[in-house]
Structure formats: C-alpha cells, structure tokens
Amino acid sequence: MRGKKTDTEFISSFISQSVEEGLFTTDDFIAKAKSMISSIDEEIKRVEKQKIIRSKLLDVISNFDQPDKSKRQEEAKILSFYQIEHPQICKIICKMLQTSALTFEQLMQNTELSNNSANVIFCLKQLAEHKVISKAGKHFLRSDKFESYLTFVFQENK
C-alpha cells in the first residue's frame, strides 16, 4: 500500500502474540490476520445493523414524545387566558362574535351586558390585548387566538 506508513510496533506485537499461540510461519500469521479481519468486519456489520435499529428507535421515541411537547406548548399558550378578568362577560362577548363582527352598540343590546358597560369595555380591552379579538374601525372581530380562547372558556365551565 503506497503512501501508508506501517506500524512496526503493532506488527512486532502481533508476531510475538502469534508465536506465543504456537504460530511460526508467515502463512500462519497471514491466516490469523485474515481471520481477525473477517471477525472485525462481521462485528462492524453487526454494529451497522444496530445503528439502523437505533435510528428507528429514536423515530419511535420522537413519534410518541411529540404529543407531550405539543400539549405543553398548548398549555403555555392558554396560560395567559387565566389572567383575563370577568370570564363570564368575555364568554358572552365571544359567543356573540362567533357568528359575525359586532359594534360596541350591538354588544350592549345584549341584556346580560347592558348594565355593565364599564366592565364590557374592560373585557374588550383584555380580549384585544390577548389577541382573542381585534378592532377594525367600529367593529370587533375574531383574532388569532379566538378559537383557543373559546375552547379554554368552555372547558373551564364544565
């Protein structure tokens, strides 16, 4: 083999070990070396198969581990909803917004909200801050977290 340095210490050690085992000819040394190479190659093949299995086992773990992560992420998203005050008023507002965009005046026509205009304004601000609703001109609309908030509110009331 050109350009490759031979490890004379290894060769010397190999020969000494072979002699101790009762091998004395160069053919015996070659046969032993080939046998060891074959054994090493088999071990490498076995380890390569183990690597493939390992990779597939990691797929199993990531497949079953994922729902926990997504569940934790979902829980983190709804944590801020616990800070919203007057959940009953917010629930009524969101229930009304489920069907269409509404103005403040339309919201106040609801008999459950009509006596509490200050709390309704406060709730509208909170819902907007938490991106549950948004305002476009005079109209209040559903926003990014509207569906998550509805799910949260209806689960809390069960």
N, C-alpha and C positions, 0 to 999 in steps of 0.2 A: 504494500500500500504506500503509494507515493505521498510525501509531504507529511505523513503521520509519524510522530515520534513514538517509539516503542517504550514501554515502561519496563525497563530491565529489572527493577526491583520486584515487580509483580511476577515477571517470568521466572526469576530466580526462586521466589517464594513458591510459585506453582510447581516447579520442578522438585523442590525439596519436599513439599507436601505429597507429591505423586510418588516419590521414592519411598517415603515413609509408608505409603499404602501398598508398596510392592510393585510399582510400575517402574520399568527401567529403560524401555526403548522409546524412541521418538514416536513410533506408531501408537504406543500406549498413551503417550502424552497427548497426541492429536485426538485419539479416540475419546479420552477423558474430557478434553476441551470441547469437542463437538457435543458430547453428551451433556455437559454443563450448559452449553449454549442452547441446546434443544430444551432443556429444563427451564432455563430463564425465559426463552421465547414462549413456552407454554404458560408460565406464570404471568408474563406480560399480556397474553391473550385473555387469561382469566381476569386480570385486573381491568383490562379494557371493557370486558363484559360487565364487570361490577360498576365501572364508571357510567355505562349506559343505564343500568338499573338505578344507580344513584340519581342520575338526571331525571329519570321518570318518577322516582320517589319524591324529588323536590317539586315536580309538577303536581303530584297528589297533595302535598302539603300546601302549596300555593293555592290550589283549587279549593281546598276546604278551609284554609285560613282566611281567605278573602272575605267571606261574608261577615266575619267578626270585624274586620277593618272597615268595611263599608257601613256596618251597623254603628261602629264608634264614630265614624265621620258624620253619619246622620244624626246621632245623638248630640254631637258637638254643634251641628247646625241649629238644632232646636233649643239648645240651652238658652239662647238669648230670648226665646219666647217666654221663659219663666219670669223675665223682668217686666213684661208688659202688665200694667195695672188695668183693672176693670175688665177682666176677661169676658164677662157676660156681655158688656156693651160692645166690645171688639168682635165677639162672636156674631152678634146681631148685625153689625155693620158688614162683616164679611159674608154673612148669609145673604144679605141684600145685594152685595156686589157680585155674587155668583152668577146672576142672570144677566146683568148689564151694568154699564157705568152709571154713576149717580152723582147728582149735585148735593151740596150740603142741605139745601132746602128739601130735596126729595128724601134725604135721610131723616130729617126732622119731622116728616109727615108720619113716620112710624110712631105708634102710640107708646111703645116701650122706651123710645129715645126722646120724645118731645119734651119731657120735663127736665132733661139733663143736658142742655146744650153745652155747658162748660166741660162736662165730662166727655161728651161726644167729640168736641174739638180736641181735647187732650188725647183721646184714644186715636183719633185720626192722625195726629202728630206722631204718636208712638208707632202706629202701624206703618207710617211712611218712613220713619227712622229705621225700622227693622225690615224695610223693603217688602212688606206684605202688600201694601198698596202704594199707588203713586197718584200724583195730581197732574192733570193736563187741563189747563185753563180752569174752568169751574167744576170740571168732572173728576171724580175719584175713580181710579181704575185698579184692576188687579195687577200685581207686580211679580217679580221673580219668585218670592218665597210664599206667595199666596196659597198654593196647594199644600205646601209643607205646614203652614200655619193652620189651615183648616183641619188637616189630619191630626195635628197636635191638639187643637182645641176640642175636637170631637172625641178623641181618645181620653182626654183629661176628664170629660164629663160622664164617662161610662161608669 
